[in-house]
Amino acid sequence: MAIEQFGPTDSKASPSSDSFGVIDQEMFLEIRSKVHERVLSECEAADLTRMSLDQKTEQVRESLTVVLRDVGAALPARLRDRLADEVMDEIVGYGPIQPLLDDPTITEVMVNGPRRVYIERAGVIEQTSRVFKDDSHVMRIIEKIVTPLGRRIDESQPMVDARLPDGSRVNAIIPPLSVTGPTLTIRKFSRIPYTVHDLISFGTMTEEMAEFLRACVSARLNILISGGTGSGKTTSLNVLTSFIPENERVVTIEDAAELQLQQDHVVALESRPANLEGKGEITIRMLVRNALRMRPDRIIVGEVRGGEALDMLQAMNTGHDGSLSTAHTNSPRDSMARLETMTLMAGTDLPSRAIREQIAAAMHLVVHQNRLRDGTRKVTHITEVQGMEGDVIVLQDLFLFEQTGVDASGRVLGKHKATGLRPKFVTRLQKEGVKLTSEIFKVA
């Protein structure tokens, strides 16, 4: 695929003359690579880090002029600017995907090998024109992301979870596990954290639902946010943490630190994989146990996915109220079954009824989210955990999203509504001094 054609295409044209041939994609990438290599060779890493942005830009433009003269090509100003910008992205950013990361309308960046880069915008996936030179180019960007975090990726450990400085979630997987080449997936988080007003304006929830959730967090109820991949669980968790009073000590526990809490008194803990010798691994479960010794008012587990579920439930049942977490599940009912399964992953020999009793005693509320077919994200259930009835955990829906159809443009139609039922923990809210009007639970 040709990017530009400049001057006559006659192959006999002399490079020393004012005539130049076709600049195709391969040559464009080759020139970009040569400029990058020249900048790095002329400036040792230590010098490059001390240079200002303007000095780096000047060095890139000087190197670009030399490389273009050497290869016998001339480019118009706009393409020279594009080349210079892309080389700057290589030096101070993450190469070809940096403009995508800078675009606030893009929510996901997916690199499927060097020649296929996709994005998600407004819930729709589309392929971009951005490309890497080869597999080693993609690997260089992946290593640039994971190395500062003390993570590694190679043939012995060919997949890794990491994060960008702004908290965006990163997953990378490379050959031999990835047949398509080095694969990079970045779920972007807004540099300015979303507020509850944003979620209301997006249609994720209503004002009544937001007021109810604010009351539940203030009253120190234990809340699980459930949903599928990309349903907005972490965003909603961030919003719910904004309801935590400033005078409380919060300990967050995550695989990769993504939460953007606005309070001052926050201790953020991050798990650690094993080193080259297979030693030094620090798991989420170990961090949950350690957090109990840190005098927390609130414990927030970014995502519960294994044996740490048992430690989290025990913490909730031993005075650490007000805990928040997320889990990958398909429904509020499925959340209960998944918590039971994850508790069994801790290696305990507890009977199912005992586990369910712990879950029913610990959990007060499940907030379930879905990513609908049009890409919008909705809180589809706010469900109370009422306790046990026989061997079954009793759940009661308080708020629901009722889908009524799809319009001609594919947009999902529907509305949030209250079920008309009041939760059993209303008396607890009152004891905590949290007041809710009965209008919140009124069926519209």
Buried (B, 14 or more C-beta within 10 A) or exposed (E): EEBBEBBEEEEEBEEEEEBBBBBBBEBBBBBBBBBBBBBBEEBEEEEBEEBEEEEBBEBBBBBBEEBBEEBEBBBEEEBBEBBBBBBBBBBEBBBBBBBBBEEEEBBBBBBBBBBBBBBBBEBEEEEBEBBBBBBEBBBBBBBEBBEEBEBBBEEEEBEBBBBBEEBBBBBBBBBEEBEBBBBBBBBBBBEEBBBBEBBBEBBBBBEBBBBBBBBBBBBBBBBBBBBBEBBBBBBBBBBBBBBBEEEBBBBBBBBBBBBBBEBEEBEBBBBBBEEEEEEEEBBBBBBBBEBBEEEBBBBBBBBBBBBBBBBBBBBBBEEBBBBBBBBBBBBBBBBBBBBBEBBBBBEEEBEEEEBBBBBBBBBBBBBBBBBBEBBBBBBBBBBBBBEBEEEEBBBBBBBBBEBEEBEEEEEBEBEBBBBEEBBBBBEBBEEBEBEBEEEBBEEE
